[in-house]
Amino acid sequence: MQKQQVRMAGGLLREFVRTDLLKEFFSRDWGNHFSNHGPIKGVKFINVKSPSFLEEVADRVKQIRNRIVDTKDDPRYQEARVVLPRSHEAHSLWPDVELMRFLASGAILTGQ
């Protein structure tokens, strides 16, 4: 079910966000934030050259959301580490927040 949700979310990104602008977003200097050596553990790293690039972006957004929201009280996520306020990971989330703003803006502007 989760893979199907990620494919659907990737399809939504394909429909509502320009891929060229999204790749441009990732070409900015984010250091190693979106790489597999980034500061946020347990989330998908982004490879803009991957054929499943949009699905990787959708998966990362979903994984971060789950680490913030779902791990709080749900026993299904007992193994997952929660992102705690004032933690190193919480302070390191700003590039992902910018990514989510970018995606939301793209969806809003496309819907106009």
N, CA, C and O atoms as a GROMACS GRO file, in nm:
protein
  448
    1MET      N    1   0.082  -0.119   0.000
    1MET     CA    2   0.000   0.000   0.000
    1MET      C    3   0.086   0.126   0.000
    1MET      O    4   0.056   0.222  -0.071
    2GLN      N    5   0.194   0.127   0.080
    2GLN     CA    6   0.278   0.245   0.088
    2GLN      C    7   0.342   0.278  -0.047
    2GLN      O    8   0.347   0.395  -0.085
    3LYS      N    9   0.392   0.178  -0.120
    3LYS     CA   10   0.453   0.203  -0.251
    3LYS      C   11   0.351   0.260  -0.348
    3LYS      O   12   0.383   0.348  -0.428
    4GLN      N   13   0.228   0.212  -0.341
    4GLN     CA   14   0.122   0.265  -0.427
    4GLN      C   15   0.095   0.411  -0.394
    4GLN      O   16   0.075   0.493  -0.483
    5GLN      N   17   0.095   0.445  -0.265
    5GLN     CA   18   0.074   0.583  -0.223
    5GLN      C   19   0.186   0.673  -0.274
    5GLN      O   20   0.161   0.785  -0.318
    6VAL      N   21   0.309   0.624  -0.268
    6VAL     CA   22   0.424   0.703  -0.315
    6VAL      C   23   0.413   0.724  -0.466
    6VAL      O   24   0.440   0.833  -0.515
    7ARG      N   25   0.374   0.619  -0.542
    7ARG     CA   26   0.357   0.634  -0.687
    7ARG      C   27   0.248   0.737  -0.718
    7ARG      O   28   0.262   0.818  -0.809
    8MET      N   29   0.140   0.733  -0.640
    8MET     CA   30   0.031   0.829  -0.661
    8MET      C   31   0.080   0.971  -0.631
    8MET      O   32   0.049   1.065  -0.704
    9ALA      N   33   0.156   0.986  -0.522
    9ALA     CA   34   0.209   1.117  -0.486
    9ALA      C   35   0.307   1.165  -0.593
    9ALA      O   36   0.310   1.284  -0.626
   10GLY      N   37   0.389   1.074  -0.646
   10GLY     CA   38   0.479   1.110  -0.756
   10GLY      C   39   0.401   1.157  -0.877
   10GLY      O   40   0.443   1.250  -0.945
   11GLY      N   41   0.288   1.093  -0.904
   11GLY     CA   42   0.201   1.135  -1.014
   11GLY      C   43   0.143   1.273  -0.989
   11GLY      O   44   0.130   1.353  -1.082
   12LEU      N   45   0.108   1.302  -0.865
   12LEU     CA   46   0.058   1.435  -0.832
   12LEU      C   47   0.166   1.540  -0.853
   12LEU      O   48   0.139   1.649  -0.903
   13LEU      N   49   0.289   1.507  -0.814
   13LEU     CA   50   0.398   1.601  -0.837
   13LEU      C   51   0.416   1.623  -0.987
   13LEU      O   52   0.437   1.736  -1.032
   14ARG      N   53   0.408   1.515  -1.064
   14ARG     CA   54   0.424   1.526  -1.209
   14ARG      C   55   0.317   1.618  -1.268
   14ARG      O   56   0.344   1.693  -1.361
   15GLU      N   57   0.197   1.611  -1.212
   15GLU     CA   58   0.085   1.691  -1.263
   15GLU      C   59   0.091   1.837  -1.217
   15GLU      O   60   0.054   1.927  -1.293
   16PHE      N   61   0.136   1.861  -1.095
   16PHE     CA   62   0.123   1.994  -1.037
   16PHE      C   63   0.253   2.071  -1.020
   16PHE      O   64   0.250   2.191  -0.991
   17VAL      N   65   0.367   2.007  -1.036
   17VAL     CA   66   0.495   2.076  -1.015
   17VAL      C   67   0.582   2.054  -1.138
   17VAL      O   68   0.599   1.941  -1.184
   18ARG      N   69   0.638   2.162  -1.190
   18ARG     CA   70   0.726   2.150  -1.306
   18ARG      C   71   0.855   2.082  -1.266
   18ARG      O   72   0.927   2.128  -1.178
   19THR      N   73   0.884   1.970  -1.332
   19THR     CA   74   1.002   1.890  -1.299
   19THR      C   75   1.130   1.970  -1.320
   19THR      O   76   1.224   1.956  -1.241
   20ASP      N   77   1.137   2.053  -1.424
   20ASP     CA   78   1.257   2.131  -1.448
   20ASP      C   79   1.284   2.228  -1.333
   20ASP      O   80   1.398   2.247  -1.293
   21LEU      N   81   1.178   2.289  -1.279
   21LEU     CA   82   1.195   2.380  -1.166
   21LEU      C   83   1.232   2.304  -1.038
   21LEU      O   84   1.307   2.355  -0.955
   22LEU      N   85   1.178   2.184  -1.023
   22LEU     CA   86   1.212   2.103  -0.907
   22LEU      C   87   1.360   2.061  -0.912
   22LEU      O   88   1.429   2.064  -0.810
   23LYS      N   89   1.407   2.023  -1.030
   23LYS     CA   90   1.549   1.989  -1.044
   23LYS      C   91   1.636   2.112  -1.019
   23LYS      O   92   1.744   2.101  -0.962
   24GLU      N   93   1.589   2.228  -1.061
   24GLU     CA   94   1.661   2.352  -1.035
   24GLU      C   95   1.668   2.378  -0.884
   24GLU      O   96   1.771   2.422  -0.833
   25PHE      N   97   1.560   2.349  -0.813
   25PHE     CA   98   1.558   2.364  -0.668
   25PHE      C   99   1.670   2.280  -0.605
   25PHE      O  100   1.741   2.328  -0.517
   26PHE      N  101   1.685   2.157  -0.651
   26PHE     CA  102   1.787   2.069  -0.594
   26PHE      C  103   1.928   2.105  -0.640
   26PHE      O  104   2.025   2.057  -0.581
   27SER      N  105   1.941   2.187  -0.743
   27SER     CA  106   2.074   2.226  -0.788
   27SER      C  107   2.132   2.339  -0.700
   27SER      O  108   2.250   2.371  -0.712
   28ARG      N  109   2.050   2.398  -0.614
   28ARG     CA  110   2.101   2.500  -0.521
   28ARG      C  111   2.198   2.433  -0.423
   28ARG      O  112   2.201   2.311  -0.408
   29ASP      N  113   2.275   2.516  -0.357
   29ASP     CA  114   2.374   2.463  -0.263
   29ASP      C  115   2.307   2.430  -0.129
   29ASP      O  116   2.292   2.516  -0.042
   30TRP      N  117   2.269   2.305  -0.115
   30TRP     CA  118   2.210   2.256   0.010
   30TRP      C  119   2.312   2.175   0.088
   30TRP      O  120   2.277   2.105   0.184
   31GLY      N  121   2.438   2.184   0.049
   31GLY     CA  122   2.538   2.100   0.112
   31GLY      C  123   2.506   1.954   0.082
   31GLY      O  124   2.475   1.919  -0.032
   32ASN      N  125   2.515   1.870   0.183
   32ASN     CA  126   2.484   1.729   0.162
   32ASN      C  127   2.345   1.694   0.217
   32ASN      O  128   2.315   1.577   0.239
   33HIS      N  129   2.262   1.795   0.240
   33HIS     CA  130   2.134   1.774   0.308
   33HIS      C  131   2.047   1.668   0.241
   33HIS      O  132   1.991   1.582   0.309
   34PHE      N  133   2.034   1.673   0.110
   34PHE     CA  134   1.945   1.581   0.039
   34PHE      C  135   2.018   1.454  -0.009
   34PHE      O  136   1.962   1.374  -0.084
   35SER      N  137   2.142   1.435   0.034
   35SER     CA  138   2.220   1.316  -0.005
   35SER      C  139   2.200   1.206   0.098
   35SER      O  140   2.130   1.224   0.198
   36ASN      N  141   2.262   1.092   0.073
   36ASN     CA  142   2.252   0.983   0.169
   36ASN      C  143   2.338   1.008   0.292
   36ASN      O  144   2.337   0.926   0.385
   37HIS      N  145   2.411   1.117   0.296
   37HIS     CA  146   2.491   1.155   0.412
   37HIS      C  147   2.429   1.275   0.484
   37HIS      O  148   2.494   1.338   0.568
   38GLY      N  149   2.304   1.305   0.453
   38GLY     CA  150   2.236   1.420   0.512
   38GLY      C  151   2.205   1.401   0.660
   38GLY      O  152   2.218   1.291   0.713
   39PRO      N  153   2.166   1.509   0.726
   39PRO     CA  154   2.145   1.506   0.870
   39PRO      C  155   2.015   1.439   0.916
   39PRO      O  156   2.001   1.407   1.034
   40ILE      N  157   1.920   1.419   0.826
   40ILE     CA  158   1.792   1.359   0.863
   40ILE      C  159   1.800   1.210   0.835
   40ILE      O  160   1.808   1.169   0.719
   41LYS      N  161   1.799   1.130   0.938
   41LYS     CA  162   1.815   0.985   0.924
   41LYS      C  163   1.682   0.918   0.889
   41LYS      O  164   1.576   0.964   0.930
   42GLY      N  165   1.690   0.811   0.814
   42GLY     CA  166   1.572   0.731   0.784
   42GLY      C  167   1.480   0.791   0.679
   42GLY      O  168   1.363   0.753   0.671
   43VAL      N  169   1.532   0.884   0.598
   43VAL     CA  170   1.452   0.940   0.489
   43VAL      C  171   1.525   0.918   0.358
   43VAL      O  172   1.647   0.903   0.354
   44LYS      N  173   1.449   0.917   0.251
   44LYS     CA  174   1.501   0.894   0.117
   44LYS      C  175   1.594   1.006   0.076
   44LYS      O  176   1.562   1.124   0.094
   45PHE      N  177   1.710   0.972   0.020
   45PHE     CA  178   1.794   1.076  -0.039
   45PHE      C  179   1.746   1.099  -0.182
   45PHE      O  180   1.679   1.014  -0.240
   46ILE      N  181   1.781   1.214  -0.237
   46ILE     CA  182   1.728   1.256  -0.367
   46ILE      C  183   1.837   1.247  -0.472
   46ILE      O  184   1.946   1.302  -0.456
   47ASN      N  185   1.806   1.177  -0.581
   47ASN     CA  186   1.894   1.167  -0.696
   47ASN      C  187   1.818   1.224  -0.816
   47ASN      O  188   1.729   1.159  -0.870
   48VAL      N  189   1.852   1.345  -0.857
   48VAL     CA  190   1.777   1.411  -0.964
   48VAL      C  191   1.790   1.340  -1.098
   48VAL      O  192   1.710   1.365  -1.188
   49LYS      N  193   1.888   1.251  -1.112
   49LYS     CA  194   1.905   1.178  -1.237
   49LYS      C  195   1.831   1.045  -1.239
   49LYS      O  196   1.831   0.974  -1.340
   50SER      N  197   1.770   1.012  -1.128
   50SER     CA  198   1.698   0.885  -1.117
   50SER      C  199   1.569   0.890  -1.199
   50SER      O  200   1.502   0.993  -1.202
   51PRO      N  201   1.532   0.779  -1.265
   51PRO     CA  202   1.404   0.775  -1.337
   51PRO      C  203   1.284   0.786  -1.241
   51PRO      O  204   1.175   0.823  -1.283
   52SER      N  205   1.306   0.755  -1.115
   52SER     CA  206   1.198   0.766  -1.017
   52SER      C  207   1.217   0.888  -0.927
   52SER      O  208   1.180   0.885  -0.809
   53PHE      N  209   1.275   0.994  -0.982
   53PHE     CA  210   1.305   1.116  -0.910
   53PHE      C  211   1.183   1.171  -0.836
   53PHE      O  212   1.192   1.201  -0.717
   54LEU      N  213   1.071   1.184  -0.904
   54LEU     CA  214   0.952   1.242  -0.841
   54LEU      C  215   0.900   1.153  -0.729
   54LEU      O  216   0.851   1.203  -0.627
   55GLU      N  217   0.908   1.022  -0.746
   55GLU     CA  218   0.867   0.930  -0.641
   55GLU      C  219   0.960   0.940  -0.521
   55GLU      O  220   0.915   0.928  -0.407
   56GLU      N  221   1.089   0.963  -0.545
   56GLU     CA  222   1.186   0.981  -0.436
   56GLU      C  223   1.151   1.106  -0.355
   56GLU      O  224   1.156   1.104  -0.232
   57VAL      N  225   1.116   1.213  -0.424
   57VAL     CA  226   1.078   1.338  -0.356
   57VAL      C  227   0.952   1.314  -0.274
   57VAL      O  228   0.945   1.353  -0.157
   58ALA      N  229   0.852   1.251  -0.334
   58ALA     CA  230   0.726   1.223  -0.263
   58ALA      C  231   0.751   1.134  -0.143
   58ALA      O  232   0.693   1.155  -0.036
   59ASP      N  233   0.837   1.034  -0.158
   59ASP     CA  234   0.868   0.942  -0.050
   59ASP      C  235   0.938   1.015   0.065
   59ASP      O  236   0.908   0.991   0.182
   60ARG      N  237   1.030   1.105   0.032
   60ARG     CA  238   1.101   1.181   0.135
   60ARG      C  239   1.004   1.267   0.216
   60ARG      O  240   1.010   1.270   0.339
   61VAL      N  241   0.915   1.336   0.146
   61VAL     CA  242   0.817   1.421   0.215
   61VAL      C  243   0.732   1.336   0.308
   61VAL      O  244   0.707   1.374   0.422
   62LYS      N  245   0.686   1.222   0.260
   62LYS     CA  246   0.603   1.133   0.341
   62LYS      C  247   0.681   1.078   0.462
   62LYS      O  248   0.626   1.071   0.572
   63GLN      N  249   0.806   1.041   0.442
   63GLN     CA  250   0.886   0.987   0.551
   63GLN      C  251   0.911   1.093   0.659
   63GLN      O  252   0.908   1.062   0.778
   64ILE      N  253   0.937   1.216   0.618
   64ILE     CA  254   0.958   1.322   0.717
   64ILE      C  255   0.829   1.349   0.792
   64ILE      O  256   0.830   1.365   0.914
   65ARG      N  257   0.720   1.354   0.720
   65ARG     CA  258   0.591   1.374   0.785
   65ARG      C  259   0.565   1.265   0.887
   65ARG      O  260   0.521   1.293   0.998
   66ASN      N  261   0.592   1.140   0.850
   66ASN     CA  262   0.570   1.028   0.941
   66ASN      C  263   0.659   1.038   1.065
   66ASN      O  264   0.615   1.007   1.176
   67ARG      N  265   0.784   1.080   1.046
   67ARG     CA  266   0.875   1.092   1.161
   67ARG      C  267   0.832   1.202   1.256
   67ARG      O  268   0.862   1.196   1.375
   68ILE      N  269   0.763   1.303   1.206
   68ILE     CA  270   0.717   1.413   1.291
   68ILE      C  271   0.583   1.380   1.354
   68ILE      O  272   0.563   1.405   1.473
   69VAL      N  273   0.490   1.325   1.278
   69VAL     CA  274   0.352   1.308   1.323
   69VAL      C  275   0.322   1.167   1.373
   69VAL      O  276   0.279   1.150   1.487
   70ASP      N  277   0.342   1.067   1.290
   70ASP     CA  278   0.295   0.932   1.320
   70ASP      C  279   0.369   0.864   1.434
   70ASP      O  280   0.311   0.779   1.502
   71THR      N  281   0.493   0.898   1.456
   71THR     CA  282   0.570   0.826   1.557
   71THR      C  283   0.535   0.867   1.699
   71THR      O  284   0.583   0.805   1.794
   72LYS      N  285   0.455   0.969   1.716
   72LYS     CA  286   0.426   1.020   1.850
   72LYS      C  287   0.352   0.918   1.938
   72LYS      O  288   0.400   0.885   2.046
   73ASP      N  289   0.238   0.868   1.892
   73ASP     CA  290   0.155   0.783   1.977
   73ASP      C  291   0.116   0.650   1.914
   73ASP      O  292   0.048   0.569   1.977
   74ASP      N  293   0.155   0.627   1.792
   74ASP     CA  294   0.111   0.507   1.722
   74ASP      C  295   0.208   0.392   1.746
   74ASP      O  296   0.325   0.403   1.712
   75PRO      N  297   0.161   0.281   1.805
   75PRO     CA  298   0.252   0.168   1.832
   75PRO      C  299   0.313   0.106   1.707
   75PRO      O  300   0.416   0.040   1.716
   76ARG      N  301   0.250   0.127   1.590
   76ARG     CA  302   0.308   0.073   1.466
   76ARG      C  303   0.444   0.134   1.436
   76ARG      O  304   0.524   0.074   1.364
   77TYR      N  305   0.471   0.252   1.490
   77TYR     CA  306   0.595   0.324   1.460
   77TYR      C  307   0.691   0.325   1.578
   77TYR      O  308   0.774   0.416   1.588
   78GLN      N  309   0.682   0.227   1.668
   78GLN     CA  310   0.768   0.225   1.786
   78GLN      C  311   0.916   0.215   1.748
   78GLN      O  312   1.002   0.266   1.820
   79GLU      N  313   0.944   0.151   1.636
   79GLU     CA  314   1.084   0.136   1.592
   79GLU      C  315   1.138   0.263   1.528
   79GLU      O  316   1.259   0.285   1.527
   80ALA      N  317   1.051   0.348   1.477
   80ALA     CA  318   1.094   0.471   1.409
   80ALA      C  319   1.132   0.575   1.513
   80ALA      O  320   1.070   0.586   1.618
   81ARG      N  321   1.234   0.650   1.481
   81ARG     CA  322   1.277   0.757   1.571
   81ARG      C  323   1.195   0.881   1.543
   81ARG      O  324   1.177   0.921   1.428
   82VAL      N  325   1.146   0.941   1.648
   82VAL     CA  326   1.068   1.063   1.636
   82VAL      C  327   1.163   1.182   1.619
   82VAL      O  328   1.273   1.182   1.673
   83VAL      N  329   1.120   1.282   1.544
   83VAL     CA  330   1.196   1.406   1.535
   83VAL      C  331   1.148   1.494   1.651
   83VAL      O  332   1.035   1.542   1.652
   84LEU      N  333   1.236   1.513   1.747
   84LEU     CA  334   1.200   1.588   1.866
   84LEU      C  335   1.228   1.736   1.850
   84LEU      O  336   1.325   1.774   1.784
   85PRO      N  337   1.145   1.822   1.910
   85PRO     CA  338   1.172   1.967   1.906
   85PRO      C  339   1.310   1.996   1.965
   85PRO      O  340   1.352   1.931   2.061
   86ARG      N  341   1.377   2.092   1.910
   86ARG     CA  342   1.509   2.137   1.954
   86ARG      C  343   1.620   2.035   1.935
   86ARG      O  344   1.732   2.056   1.982
   87SER      N  345   1.591   1.924   1.867
   87SER     CA  346   1.696   1.826   1.838
   87SER      C  347   1.777   1.875   1.718
   87SER      O  348   1.737   1.967   1.647
   88HIS      N  349   1.892   1.811   1.697
   88HIS     CA  350   1.975   1.844   1.580
   88HIS      C  351   1.895   1.825   1.451
   88HIS      O  352   1.902   1.908   1.360
   89GLU      N  353   1.821   1.715   1.444
   89GLU     CA  354   1.742   1.689   1.322
   89GLU      C  355   1.635   1.797   1.303
   89GLU      O  356   1.614   1.843   1.191
   90ALA      N  357   1.568   1.836   1.409
   90ALA     CA  358   1.465   1.940   1.398
   90ALA      C  359   1.524   2.070   1.345
   90ALA      O  360   1.465   2.137   1.260
   91HIS      N  361   1.640   2.107   1.396
   91HIS     CA  362   1.706   2.230   1.349
   91HIS      C  363   1.759   2.216   1.207
   91HIS      O  364   1.780   2.316   1.138
   92SER      N  365   1.779   2.093   1.163
   92SER     CA  366   1.833   2.068   1.029
   92SER      C  367   1.725   2.055   0.922
   92SER      O  368   1.757   2.038   0.805
   93LEU      N  369   1.599   2.063   0.960
   93LEU     CA  370   1.489   2.041   0.866
   93LEU      C  371   1.464   2.157   0.770
   93LEU      O  372   1.386   2.141   0.676
   94TRP      N  373   1.526   2.273   0.789
   94TRP     CA  374   1.488   2.390   0.709
   94TRP      C  375   1.495   2.367   0.559
   94TRP      O  376   1.408   2.420   0.489
   95PRO      N  377   1.594   2.292   0.501
   95PRO     CA  378   1.588   2.269   0.356
   95PRO      C  379   1.465   2.187   0.315
   95PRO      O  380   1.410   2.209   0.207
   96ASP      N  381   1.424   2.094   0.400
   96ASP     CA  382   1.303   2.016   0.369
   96ASP      C  383   1.178   2.102   0.381
   96ASP      O  384   1.083   2.084   0.305
   97VAL      N  385   1.178   2.195   0.475
   97VAL     CA  386   1.066   2.289   0.485
   97VAL      C  387   1.059   2.374   0.358
   97VAL      O  388   0.950   2.399   0.306
   98GLU      N  389   1.174   2.418   0.310
   98GLU     CA  390   1.177   2.495   0.184
   98GLU      C  391   1.127   2.410   0.067
   98GLU      O  392   1.056   2.460  -0.020
   99LEU      N  393   1.165   2.282   0.065
   99LEU     CA  394   1.117   2.192  -0.039
   99LEU      C  395   0.965   2.181  -0.034
   99LEU      O  396   0.899   2.189  -0.138
  100MET      N  397   0.910   2.164   0.083
  100MET     CA  398   0.764   2.150   0.096
  100MET      C  399   0.692   2.279   0.058
  100MET      O  400   0.585   2.275  -0.001
  101ARG      N  401   0.751   2.393   0.092
  101ARG     CA  402   0.694   2.522   0.047
  101ARG      C  403   0.694   2.531  -0.105
  101ARG      O  404   0.596   2.573  -0.166
  102PHE      N  405   0.806   2.490  -0.164
  102PHE     CA  406   0.818   2.492  -0.310
  102PHE      C  407   0.711   2.405  -0.373
  102PHE      O  408   0.644   2.447  -0.468
  103LEU      N  409   0.693   2.283  -0.321
  103LEU     CA  410   0.594   2.191  -0.376
  103LEU      C  411   0.453   2.246  -0.359
  103LEU      O  412   0.371   2.238  -0.450
  104ALA      N  413   0.424   2.300  -0.242
  104ALA     CA  414   0.292   2.357  -0.217
  104ALA      C  415   0.265   2.476  -0.309
  104ALA      O  416   0.155   2.490  -0.362
  105SER      N  417   0.364   2.562  -0.326
  105SER     CA  418   0.348   2.677  -0.415
  105SER      C  419   0.322   2.634  -0.558
  105SER      O  420   0.237   2.690  -0.627
  106GLY      N  421   0.396   2.532  -0.603
  106GLY     CA  422   0.375   2.481  -0.737
  106GLY      C  423   0.234   2.428  -0.756
  106GLY      O  424   0.172   2.452  -0.859
  107ALA      N  425   0.185   2.355  -0.657
  107ALA     CA  426   0.050   2.299  -0.665
  107ALA      C  427  -0.055   2.410  -0.665
  107ALA      O  428  -0.152   2.404  -0.740
  108ILE      N  429  -0.035   2.511  -0.582
  108ILE     CA  430  -0.131   2.622  -0.574
  108ILE      C  431  -0.133   2.699  -0.705
  108ILE      O  432  -0.240   2.730  -0.758
  109LEU      N  433  -0.016   2.730  -0.757
  109LEU     CA  434  -0.008   2.810  -0.880
  109LEU      C  435  -0.063   2.734  -1.000
  109LEU      O  436  -0.124   2.795  -1.088
  110THR      N  437  -0.043   2.604  -1.005
  110THR     CA  438  -0.095   2.523  -1.115
  110THR      C  439  -0.247   2.519  -1.111
  110THR      O  440  -0.313   2.514  -1.215
  111GLY      N  441  -0.302   2.520  -0.990
  111GLY     CA  442  -0.447   2.514  -0.975
  111GLY      C  443  -0.519   2.643  -1.003
  111GLY      O  444  -0.642   2.647  -1.004
  112GLN      N  445  -0.445   2.750  -1.025
  112GLN     CA  446  -0.508   2.882  -1.050
  112GLN      C  447  -0.563   2.893  -1.189
  112GLN      O  448  -0.618   2.997  -1.226
   0.00000   0.00000   0.00000
